[in-house]
């Protein structure tokens, strides 16, 4: 609990993965990928329950082995390539409530962000409370400034993404950040079909080293590098 509010850490992990087979449970430096997120949530001083929502019996078995709860399997309609994370969240909250479990705060943790730490999670929850329960998202600094990013027009010309002067020293460029996908925090009562987690307004700034998202084999090698570095 934090501030008398019950906190659910929800980890969405469907079985299908186009880039890396069985990505969510692939071995990464001796542990399944999802285990890093489960460990982070279980170590939090504020999280009351750690639940994995999945359509896969294999992921369910691995998740339970590492200490998470998997009280239901996600229906196929919420686990297809067209399904959204919001679909999985709404289904999970409905199932938990039907079983008599109600939570005040949702901490949504993608299993593909294994470098996020318990300090990150607890710090984000503390900031969420400080900001009066306003929805929060983890962000990280971008290395390539959008000041230098261009679109190509149909005529083959370059068009600025930002309509500001790019004649500026790199060290004088304004700071920009990206939604890194590793932490989203919302009150459960505000989540509905119109919720967009990426539009949560309160930022929680994280080190880029903690925010690597595993999408392909190259990302996996980056994660392994940082995990070895931590050891």
VENCOR-V204687 format. One record per backbone hydrogen bond with DSSP energy under -1.0 kcal/mol. CO is the residue of the C=O (numbers start at 1). NH is the residue of the N-H. E is the energy in kcal/mol with one decimal. If there is no record, write none. Layout:
CO/NH/E ; CO/NH/E
This chain:
2/5/-1.6 ; 5/2/-1.9 ; 6/104/-1.5 ; 6/105/-2.5 ; 7/48/-2.3 ; 7/49/-1.3 ; 8/107/-3.2 ; 9/51/-2.7 ; 10/109/-2.6 ; 11/53/-2.1 ; 20/23/-1.4 ; 22/25/-1.6 ; 23/26/-1.2 ; 24/34/-2.3 ; 26/33/-1.7 ; 31/28/-3.3 ; 32/35/-1.1 ; 33/36/-1.1 ; 34/38/-2.1 ; 35/39/-2.9 ; 36/40/-1.9 ; 37/41/-2.3 ; 38/42/-2.7 ; 39/43/-1.7 ; 41/44/-1.0 ; 49/9/-2.9 ; 50/69/-2.8 ; 51/11/-2.8 ; 53/13/-2.7 ; 54/74/-3.7 ; 56/60/-2.3 ; 57/61/-2.4 ; 58/62/-2.2 ; 59/63/-2.9 ; 60/64/-2.4 ; 61/65/-1.9 ; 62/66/-1.5 ; 63/68/-2.4 ; 64/67/-1.4 ; 69/52/-2.8 ; 75/78/-1.9 ; 76/79/-1.9 ; 84/88/-1.5 ; 85/89/-2.4 ; 86/90/-2.9 ; 87/91/-2.1 ; 88/92/-2.4 ; 89/93/-2.7 ; 90/94/-2.0 ; 91/95/-2.5 ; 92/96/-2.7 ; 93/97/-2.3 ; 94/98/-2.2 ; 95/99/-1.2 ; 96/101/-2.9 ; 97/100/-1.8 ; 104/188/-2.0 ; 105/8/-3.0 ; 106/186/-2.1 ; 107/10/-2.2 ; 108/184/-1.5 ; 110/113/-1.4 ; 112/214/-2.8 ; 113/116/-1.1 ; 117/121/-2.1 ; 118/122/-3.1 ; 119/123/-2.3 ; 120/124/-2.4 ; 121/125/-2.3 ; 122/126/-2.2 ; 123/127/-2.1 ; 124/128/-2.4 ; 125/129/-1.9 ; 126/130/-2.3 ; 127/131/-2.2 ; 128/133/-2.0 ; 129/132/-1.7 ; 135/202/-2.7 ; 136/185/-2.4 ; 137/204/-2.0 ; 138/180/-1.9 ; 139/206/-3.1 ; 140/178/-2.8 ; 145/148/-1.9 ; 149/161/-1.5 ; 151/159/-2.8 ; 153/156/-2.0 ; 157/153/-2.9 ; 159/151/-3.1 ; 162/164/-2.0 ; 166/168/-1.7 ; 169/172/-1.7 ; 170/173/-1.2 ; 176/142/-2.2 ; 178/140/-2.0 ; 183/138/-2.7 ; 184/108/-3.0 ; 185/136/-2.7 ; 186/106/-3.4 ; 188/191/-1.0 ; 192/195/-1.9 ; 196/199/-1.8 ; 197/200/-1.7 ; 202/137/-2.5 ; 204/139/-2.6 ; 207/210/-2.0 ; 208/211/-1.3 ; 216/220/-1.7 ; 217/221/-1.8 ; 218/222/-1.8 ; 219/223/-2.5 ; 220/224/-2.3 ; 221/225/-2.1 ; 222/226/-2.1 ; 223/227/-2.4 ; 224/228/-2.4 ; 225/229/-2.1 ; 226/230/-2.1 ; 227/231/-1.7
